[in-house]
Amino acid sequence: MKDRTHDEAMAELFQENPAYALELLNSILEDGEQGELLIALRQMTKAFGGMQSVAEKAHLNPTQLYRTLSQEGNPELSSLAAILKAMGLRLAVERGDAA
């Protein structure tokens, strides 16, 4: 049996269970943890054909996508929306609990 990295295992899980990917992203967005969001999106790019494929679908330069999803990345809303759209997802706003 070949050893897999954590990212490879997560990509496989996202492929097998897209609903889990949605739950995870929504949970991360609810917590507001940008670093975790970028990690999950990097893992999801593997599940959706890899960086090159997602970059093409998102109309982004692959280098730009790598930088956007890097640990130091700070994606603009337009880039984030394009990346999610390339994966068949979208951002949505929900009413939260009143503070």
N, C-alpha and C positions, 0 to 999 in steps of 0.2 A: 504494500500500500504506500503510495506516494504521500509525503508530508505536504500539507497545505498551510499557507499563511492564514492568519486571521482574516485578512481582507479577502482572500480567495474564498474562504468558508462563508463569509458574510455575503459575498456576491452570489454564491451558489444558493444560499438561503433566500435571498431576494428574488432570484429567478424562480425558485420553487414555490415561493409564498409571497406574491406581490402585496397582499393585504398586510403582511407583517411590515413590509417596507413603508407602507403608508402610515401604519400605527407608529412606527419608530420615528419617522420624520415629524409627524404631528406632535409626538411627545417631546422631541428635541426642540421644536419651535415653541411649544408651550413653556418650556424651561428657559428658553432664550440663550442657550449655550451655543455660541457660534462655532467654537472649535469642534464640538461634537457634530454639528450640522455638516461642516466641511468634511469630516471623516466619513460620515454616512454617505454623503454625495460622492466622494471618491470611490467608496466601495460599490455604490450603485452604478457608477459608470462602467465598472467591470461587468455587472449584470446586464447592462443595456448595450453591450457590444464593444466596450472599451472607450478610451479617451478620444481616439481618432473619430470613431463613429458618432459619439455624442457631440463632439465639437462640430462636425459637419452638419448634423441635424439642428444644432443650436445656432448655426451660422457664426461660429466663433473659430478663431485660430486655435489649433491644438495647444500651442504654447500658452496662449492666453487662458485656455481652460485649465491647464496644469497650474498656472500661477494663481488663478482664481480659487481653485480648490486646495491650494497648498496650506500648510499650517499658518503661514503669514497672510493668507488670502483674505480679502475683504470684498466679497462680491457686491457689485451694484445690483439693485433690484432688477434692472433689465436683464443682466447676465443670469441672475438666479432664475428668473422667470423663463428665460430661453433654455437653460439647462434642464429645468423641470419639464418644460414642454417637449423637449427632445426625448424625454423618458416617458411621455404620455401622462404627465402629472401637471398640476397647476397650483398656484398659491390661492388661498382663500382666507377670508376674514370672517371670524365668528364673534358673536357677542360673548364677552367674558363675564365673570362674576363682578358685580359692582364692588368697588374698593371701599 
